[in-house]
């Protein structure tokens, strides 16, 4: 079960310092924070919404591969911080960093 692409973009409150960061920087900060805090839930949520982000980014074949193989999921954890997929996941990273009060 994956998130629908429309659900990836949540309404964001007031822009803050995190909004000035690139999507790749948001990804890196969120992943680093999750790793430091052994936040398995973050990675599980990311794996669940990645296929929807890939479809929204115009990469449906990547989403299909992810649904079929664990290796596809693991490769995408790295790719989730690059290009259009990172842009699609930007709201997810912003929400996570704000929820944990991570500063830029």
Secondary structure, 3 states (H helix, E strand, C coil): CCCCHHHCCCCCCCCCHHHHCCHHHHHHHHHHHHHHCCCHHHHHHHHHHHHHHHHHCCCHHHHHHHHHCHHHHHHHHHHCCCHHHHHHHHHHHHHHHHHCCCCC
